[in-house]
Amino acid sequence: MVKAVATLLCLLCGLVTTINASGINVEQQQHFQMEPMDYQQIRKLQSLNLKFTEYFQNITVKDLDMFSTRLPNRDDLQCIADMGQWMNDLKSGRLWSMKMIDSWGSLPSGILYFNFLDMGNYGECIKINKQVSSGPSIKGKYCFAEIPILKMLGIPVNRNLKIGICFPSSCSAAQMGVFLGKVIQQVIGLTSSMSLVNEKSCRTNEREPLDGIAILTIVLLSIFAALALLATLYDYFLVSDQAKFPALIKIFSIRATSRSLFRITPPKSNPNVIECLHGMRCLSLIWVVFGHEYMFGLANPNINRISFLHWSESPFAQTIIHAVFSVDTFFFLSGMLVVMVALRAMERSKGKLNVPLMYLHRYLRLTPVLAIAILAYMKLIPLLVDGPVATAGFDDYKRCERTWFWTLLYVQNYATDEICLPHSWYLSVDMQMYILSPLLLFALYKWGKKAAIGAVVVIVLLTVYLFTTMMVNKHSVFIKNNDGSQRLLYFYTHTHATPWLVGAVFGYFLHANRGKCFKLNRLAVWSGWLIALAIICTCEFSLLPYIKWTGPDLSTLSDSLYYSLTRVGWPIALCWVTFACMQGYGGMANSFLSSPLWQPLSRLSYSAYVWHIFIQEINSRRYQTNTFFSNYEMMLKFWADFGFTLLTAYLMYIIIEAPLGGLEGLLLPNRRPSPKPANETQSQLKKDPELVRNNQFSDKANLPQLANDVEAAQAVPSSAPAVNT
């Protein structure tokens, strides 16, 4: 059910295909009809488990068609023997045999609500372990039976009933399918040519032994945790003066790292810091996680799947469907901070830029956390989940065995259709823009406004290209007529570069006018806010009249205009929000966005971005019963997942991200020119690289160290998703 949405990363596309993943398109749902006789036929499967036991009480090998063309082998005989033992014990009322049949699912409740799944009792099945004196013990094996009942009845809906069943573990999925097919034929008089049971859906109480990569993952995490614990004990019991704390040990200390992580910097304590970016960045992160929560929620085994149709027509749903603009916010912040920080540092170094070192620093800051995440997603998720849908997650991370290197090279958005960590497409786009940024930086430094105008021309050309591509190929990502072109329109850097470039041009504007106070009258301020809010509301709600399933269709022209122009309109609106907050015209918005309380979350944002899908995957795979979809249920689940995400992000930050960031600061050469002959600050930085890692010296910003520059890191901390400058 969920695998059909495995390639969908953005929420818009996820919402579209979640229903399609069920094999029921919108038109079928709107016009779905079922004759009373068909429904009565389906209802005959209500007590499938009882029908099964009645049929197999006295069955023999000769009654099975599977042996009409071949002799039974050893596995067949063992399965039939265990089945016979099961039926005999069932007659005599043995508890284990009753548990095996009691754990079966039945006809799902709410078929007319498009609920086609009944899981039965997974735990009751797999815990069965009947000792048999004459042979191996009989253990429970849980599988999903997929019955194409609607097609068998001639109803043109591509959706199968999925019912949890329990058999002796000696029986294969093929054997179960034969047994089940005989029962269905007896009950409703219909047969199916497709296999009714897939071995991939089967689970027993036995687990596969850990392979080498899984052991490596656990060992690596254990080593990092042990180093952090030892350094913390050393810090707590042996260090009385923090100034004398050895830097190499201090970077691993949980106590020292946590102290810096939760340190709150008072507003306006540093004129180089854009305080409102903390709030913008954290709110965008929350929006991303909340949007992904709905992707998982809509793909869950909901008992009321048809409610999606009504939910998607609500105004609130548009904020989820269009949550993709949160990513554009990240790109905008990234482009703005790269240019602002870089140009300021280039002025100090007279136009010099150590590009290789800049790239190396960036790669070393982002990659360790991402590499550990690849191992964890691939090997730890299967160890942490158990249930009937444990193997049917949002994505199949076994693909990481084939494509992990593309992710670590940050080219996965172009190189493969099987992205290892699907949400890492964003990191590839941002890294690629970062790699190209020196071209723009040198141009801006040398030609100034002319280069900025050139960047605007590039923005226009990319917008026209996106519009033309959609018009010529009739592409669409609109929820009602999505054609599966999300990868072409969404994942590629050249189709998602405009928000970054808008941010870069705005960053140049702020740099060229740094220190300047703009005096605006009330009319100008109100006009700016009204225009910005109008753009934001247009991006979010302008398609609301077309979202109704019975409403007018969105034309290709309108769809192309909307998608291409909102890529530019959204960051332009953010330009005003940032400018107004910086110039003192932000009012309550600035007070909220600039709150110091955002700072700790801002520092954790990179780890939170990388690991939030990990938590959502685990929690979505642990279901053993049907769920219910509603906005309130999604909010409850969001706060649960977000809380565990922050806890996981904190753990990964203190044992991996922060220590390796500090170690990188110790190993790489000093890239900052000393502005003072006797620089006490430089001495303190050498003694305490943690201050570099946590960006406490914003006055020491230097371009060759873009990813660790203070102005960027204070507004958007090092290794942040989307704005790692």
N, C-alpha and C positions, 0 to 999 in steps of 0.2 A: 504493500500500500504506500509506503513512504519512499520506496526506491525511485519512483517516477519523478520525485522532486529533488533527487540527489544532485542534479546539476544546477539547481536554482539557488543563487546566492543572494540576490536582491529580493526584498520582500514583495515587491510588485509581482515578480515572476513566480515567487513561491505561492502567493495566494491564488494565482491563476491556475497553476498546474496541480495544486493540492486536490481540487475537485476532479480535475482531469485524471489525476493519478488513480482515482477510484474507478476509472473507466466510464464515467458518466459525465458527458459534457453538459453545458448549460442548457442547450436546446432540449436535450433529452430530459433534463430535470423539469423544465417548464411544461413539457407536453407528455410527460411520462404517464401512461395509463396501464392499468392491469385489469384484465377481465376477472370477474368473480370466480370462475372455474379455475383460472390459473392460480389465483391466490389460495384456493382450497387445495390445489395440488401441492403448493409450497408448504402449506400448513401440515401436510402429512409427515414432513420431516421434523416436526416438533419434538418427537421422542425418538430420535435417531438411535440413541444408545439402546433403548429397549427393543427397538426393531432389530437391531444388530444381534442382541443376545438371543432373541426368539429364533432368528434365522440360523444362527450358528450352533444352536444347542446340539443338533444331531448331524452336522455336516461331516463329510468324509473327503479324502483327497480326490476321489473320483468326481466329486461334485464341483470341483474348481476347474474352470476353463483354462487356467494358466498352465495346467499340466496335460492338456490335450495334445500338445505338439512336442512335449519334451518330458523327460523323467525328472522327478524332483531331486534336487541335490541335497547336500548335507544341511545347508542353511535353511532350505525349504522345510526339511523334515523337523529341524529344531524349532522353527517358528510354529509349525502345525502342532508339534507336541506341546509347546507352551500354551498355544491357543486351546488345546484340548484340556490341559490342566486348569486353565482359567475357567473354562465353561463348566467343568466338573465341580470345581470349588464354588463356583457361583450357585450351582444347584444346591449345594450343601450349606450355603450361607456363610462361607469363609470371608472374614473381614477384608483381606487384601484384594480378593476378587471383586467384592462390591465397591471398594475404593477405585479400582481400575475403571469400572463402568460408570461410577458416580462422578468421576472427574471429567467426563465428556461434556462438551458444550452442547447446546441444542439450537433450534432455529432462532436466530437473533430477534430480539424484540425491537420493533420499530423499523421494519423493512421499508415501510412507506415513508420513513424519515431518512432513508438511504443508509441505514445501519445494517451492514451485511456481515458483521463479525460477532462471534460469541466465543470467548477464549476458554470457557470451562474453568476447571481448577488445576492450574499448572503444578502448584506445589504438591497437591494430593497425588498427582500422577507420578512425578519423578521420584518421590520418596518411597514408592513401593519397592520392596525387596523381599521376595518370598523365597525362602530356602527350600530347595527340592532335593530329596535324598538321592534320586536317581540321576541327577545331572546338575548343571550350573543353575544358580538361583535365577528366578524370574524377576526382572527389574522393569519398572515403568518407563515407557518411551513416549514423550509428548510430541505430537505433530499437528500441523494444520491441514485439515481436509478442505480443498478448494473445489466446490461443487458449482459448475456452470448452469445452475438451475434455470436462470432466465433464458439463456440461449437454448437450453433443452426444451423449454416451453414455447420457443419461437418469439420471445420478447427481444426486440433489437436494442438491448443494453448490455454493454461489455463489462459485466460485473459479476464476480463469483461470490457465492456464500462461503465464508471462511469459518469453520467450526473446529474447535480444539478437540482432539481425539487422543485416546491413550491405548497403547498396545504393549505387549511384551517386547522388550528391547531386542530380542532375537529376530524380530520381523523387520524387514526392510520397508522403505516407503512404497516401493512397487508392489510388494505383497499386500500392504495395507490398502493400497488403491484398488487392488483386485477384490479384496474382501468387501470393501465399502461399496464398490460398484455393483456387486451382486445384491447387496441390501437395497440400494437405491432403485435398482431395476425391479426388485420385488415390491417396493413401496409405491412408486409412482409409475412404474412401467416404462421408464425412459432410460436410455444409456448415453454415455458420453465417450468420445474417442480420446479425449485428453486425459493425462495422468491426474488423478485426484489428490495425490499426496506427493509433495516434493521433499526430498531428503534434507534440503537446506533448511526447511522449517522445523526439523525434528531436533529435540534436545533430550538428554538424559541427565542423571545426577552426576555422571562422570565428566571430568573436565580434562581437556588436553594438557599435557605437561608444558611447562614454559619452554619456549625456544630461546636460542641464543640472544636475539635482539631484545626480547622481553626481559631476560636476566640482565642484559647490559643497561637497559633503561632503569630498572630498579636499583642496580648497583650505582649508576651515576647519580641518581637522586639521593641515594643513601650517603654517598660520599659528600655531596654538597651539604646535605643536612648535618652530617657529622662535623664537617669543618665549621659550619655556622654555630653549632652547639658548643664545640670546644672553644672557639673564639669568644663566644658569649660568656662562658664560664671563666675564661682568662680575664675578660674585661671586668666581670662582676667581683671576682675574688682577689685578683692580683694587681689591678690597675687602680691606683689612688689618684693619679694625676693624668687626666685625659691628654694633656699636652705631650706627655711622655709615652703615650700609647703607640707601639710600633705600627706603622701605617699598613704593613702587609697583613697584620692580624686584625687591625681595626676594620678593614673593609669587609671582613667576614662576620663581624660581631652583630648579632641581631639587636642587641641593646643600642649600639651606636647607630645602626642603620634605621631602626625604628624612631630614634630620637630625631634624626634628620628628616625622616619621612613625614612625621606628624608635626614638624615645626611650622608654625604659622607666621608668615611675614605680614606685618601691618600694611594696610593699603597706603599707597603713595610713598612708601619708604624708599623706592628706587624709581627715579624718573624714566629710566629706560624700560620699565616693565609695563606692558599693557594689561592691566589687571582684569579687564572684562573678558579676556580670552580664556581665563580659567573656567568661568561659568559656561561660555559658549562651547568649549571643548568637552566639559563634563556632561552637559545636557545632550550634546550630540552622541556621546558614548551611551548614555542612558537610552536615547532614542533608538540607537542601533540594537542594543540588547532587547529592548521592548518589542521592536519590530520583529526580530528573530524569534522572540517568544511566541508571537502569533504564527509564524511559519511552522514551528513545531506543534503548536496547539491545533492548527487546522489539519495537520497531518496525523494527529493522534487518533486512536480508535474511538472517535466521538459517537455517541448514541444518537445525536441530533445533527448529523452532517448537513442536512438540508437547511439548517439555520444560517449557514454561510451565505446563502442567497440573500436573505433579508439583512443580515449584518453588513454585507458589502455595499448595500445601498445607503447606509447611514452616513451622515457627515463625519462622525467620529472615525469610521473605518478609513476615510481618506487620509487621515494623519498616519495610519498604519501602512496603507497601500503606498503612500508617497513618502515613507520613511527613508527612501533612498537619498533624499536631500541632506540627510545627516552626513552622508559620505562626502557630498559636495562641500559641506561646511569644513570638513577635515582638509580637503584639497585646497580650499580657499585659505585656511590658516597656514597650511604648509607653504604655499607659494608666497604669501605675504611675509612670513617670518624669515624664510630663506633670503629674500631680497633685502629686507630691512637690516638683518644682522650682517649679511655679507657686505653690503655697500659701506656700512659704518666701519667694518673691519678693514676693508680695502682702502679706505681713506687713510687709516692709520699706517698701513703697510705700503702706501703709495702704489696701489693697484696690483700688488702681488697676491697670488693665490696658489697655495700648495694643493693642487687638485688631487694628486694620488693619495696624499695623506688624508685629505678630506673624505675621499671615497673609502679608504681603509677604516677610518674612524666610524663612519656611518655603518659599514658592513659589520664591524665587530660589535657595535652597540645593538644592532637588531637581531643578528643571526643566532647567537647562542640560545636565546629564549625560544626562537622559532624552531631551532633544531630539536630542542628538548620537547617542544610541543608536538612535533611530527612523531617522535618516538612514543609519546604518551597517548596521542590519539590512536595510533596504529596498534599499540600493544597493551595499554592499560585499560582502555574502555571495555574490551571483552572480559577482562578480569574483574571489573567493578560492577558489572551488570549481570542480572540473571532474570529470566522471564520468557514468556512466549514470544515477545517481540524484541528480544535482546539482540538479535542479528538483523533486525529490520530497522536500522536507524535512519537518520536523515541522509547520511552519506556512508559510502563504503570506503573505509579508510585503508583497506587492503591495497587500494591503488597506490598508496604511498610507497609500497615496495617497488613499484615501477617508475614513479614520477617524483620521488622526493628531491632529487638533485635539481630539477627545474625550479622547485620552490626555493631552495637555498641559493640559486642563481638569480632569483627574482625575475624570471622570464616566463613563469607558468601561465600568465594570461595569454601569451602568444604561442608558446611551445607545445601545449598539450590541451586536449579536451578533458583529460582526467586530472584535474588539479588536486593535489594531495590534500591540502586544507583549503576548502573552497573559499572561505572568507579571507584567505591570504592574497587573493587577487588584488586587493587594495594595496597591500604592501608592495607588490610588484609595480603597480602603476606609480605609486609615490616614489619608489626607488628609481624608476626609469626617469621620472621628471627631475629627480635630484641629480642624476647623472648628467642630464642635459642642461641643468641650471647654469654651469659655468659659462656656456655660450651666451646666455642672456645677461649674466652678471658682468662679464667683460664688456659687452655691448653697452649696458647701462652705465657702467663706469666711464667708458670712453666717449659715448655719444649722448648720454643723458636722455633728454626728451625725444630725440629722434628714435632711439632704440625703444622707448616706451610706446611710441606711435607704431613702430614696427610690430611690437607684441600685440597691440590692439588689432592690427591688420591680420595677424596670425589667428587671433580669436575669431575674427569675422570669417576667415577662410575655413576654419575648422567647423564653425557653426553652419556655414553653407554646405560644407561637405557632408555633415551629418544629416542635414535636411534633404539634400539631393539623394543620398544613399537610401533614406527611408522612402522617398517619393518614387525613385526609379524601381527599387526592388519591392515596393509595397510592404515594407517591414512595419511591425507594430509591436509595442510592449503593453498596449492598453489591455486591461483585464478581460474585456469581452471578446477581443479579436487578436489576442496574442498569437504570434506565428512562430514562436520559439527562436527568435533572433536576438535573445538577450545577450548572448556572448558577443555577437558582432557589435551591438549597440552599447553595451555596458562595460564589458571587461577590458576592452582594448584601450591602450593609453591615448591614442589619437582621438578617440571618441569621448574621453573623459578628461582631457587636458584643459579644457576651457575654464573650469572653476579655479584650477591651479594658476593659470595665466592671469585671470582676473585678480586673484590675490597678489600675484607678483607685481602687476601694474599698480595696484593700490599700495603695495609695500614701497614701491619707488616714490609714489606721491607722498607718503608719510616721511620717507627719508629726505626727500627734497625740501619738505616743509617742517622738518624737525625743529622743535623749539618755538615754532610760530603759533600764535594764538589767533584763531579765527573768530571774529566778532560777528555773530549772526543775530538778526532780529527774530522776534517771535514767529513772524510769518514764515521765515525761511526754515526755522526749526520744525514748526508744525508741518510744513509742506514736506520736509525731508522724511519725517516719521510716517506721515500718511502715505507717501509714495512707497516707502520701504515696506510698510505693512500691507499695502495693496498688492505689491509684487509677491510677498510671502503668501498671502491668502489666494492669489491667483494660481500660484504654483500648487497649492494644496487642494483647492476646492473648485477650480474652474471646470473640471471634468465631471462634477457632481451631476449635472443634468443628463449626462450620457451614461452614467454608471448603472442606471436602472435597466434591468434586463428587458423590460417591455418598452423602454424609451428609445429615442433615436440613436442610430449608430454613429460612431465617430468616423468621419471621412479620413482618408489617407492624408489629405492636405492638412486638416486640423490636427491630426495626430502628429504629423511631422513637424508642424509649426510649434506645437506644444512642447514636444520632447527636445527639440533643438534650442528653442528660445529659453526654456526654463534652465537649461545648463548654464546659461549666462545670467539670466534674471536673478536667480537665487543668490549667487555670490555678490552681485551688484547691491542687492538689498543688505547683505551683511557688511558691505563697505560702509554704508551709512550708519548702521548700528555701531560698528567699531569706531568710526569717526566721531559720532555724537558722544559716545561714552568717553573717548579720549579728550574731547574739547569741553566737557562739562555740560553737555546737553542730553545726557542719558537719563537723568531723573531716576525713577524707581528701577528702571531696567538696568542702569549702571550699578545701582546699589546691590541689586540681586546678583548680577553677573560678576561683580567684582568682590563678592564676599570672600574673605580669607578661608572660609570653611570649604571652599572648592579645592584648595591647594593639595591636601593629601590625596584625594581622589584623582586629581590631575597627574600626580606623580605615579599613580598606580595604573593609569589609563592604558598604557601599552600592554602590560600583562593582562589587564582585564579584557582588552580587545581580543588578545590571542586565546585566552582560556575560557571565555564565556560560552562558546559553542561546546566545549568539552563538558561543562556542567549541564548544559541543556541536553546534550546527547545522552548523558548518563540518566538524567531524570526522565527523559522521554522513552527510554528503552526498558524501564523498570516496571511499566504498567502490567498488571495481571488481570485487570478488568476493564470494561469500557469506561470512557471519560465523558464529560459533558462540556460543551463549548459555550462560553458566554464571556462577555467583557470582564465581569467580576472574577470569574475563574482564572482568566488570563492574568489579571492584575495580581491575584493571590500567588499564582505560579511565578510571575515575574519577580516579585519581591523575594520569594524563596530562592529562585535561581540566581538573582542578582546578589543576594547576601552571600551565597556560597561562592559566587564568582569573585567577589571582593576578598573573601577569605583565601581562596586559591591564589588570586593575584598577589595578595600580601605575602603568602608563603613563597611563591615563585620569585617575588621581588627581593625578599631578604636572603634567600639562599642561592639565587642564580643571577638575576638581573643586576642588582646593586653590587654584589661582590665582583662579578666579572667586569662591570663598568668601572669600578675602582681599580681593578687590576689592569685594565686597559689604560687607565690614566697614569699608572705607574710605569708601564712598559713603553708606551709610545713616547717619542721625544717631545720636549716642551715646545709647543707651537706658538707660544705667546711672546711677543716682544715685550721686554720690561720697560715700562714708561718711567720708572723711577730708578735712580742709581742704587740706592739702598732700599730694597723693596722687602719690607717685612711681610707683605702679603704673599709674595712668591715663596718665601721661606715657609710660611704656614701651609701653603698649598702642597709643598713637597712633603711636609710632615704629615699632612692630613688630606690625602687625595679624596677622602669622602666628601670634602667641601666642593671639590671639582665635580664629583659625581652628582651631588645634590644641588649644584649650581648656586652656591652662596656668594660668589664673587662676580656679580654681573658687570662690574666696571672693568673687568679684565677680558671682555669679549674680543675675539679675534676670528677673522674669517676662515683661516685654514681649519679651524675646529668648529665648523658650523654646527655639527650635531650636538656639540657640548657647549655651545655659546650660551651665555647666561641669559641675555634678553630673550632668546628663543626658548631656552629651557625653563625660564621662570614663567613665561606665558604658556608654553607647551613643553613639558619636561622631556628630557632626553629619552630616546627610544619610544616616543609616543606614537600611537597609530595615526597617521595622517599628517602630522606636523612635526616630524622629527627633524628639526633643523640642527 
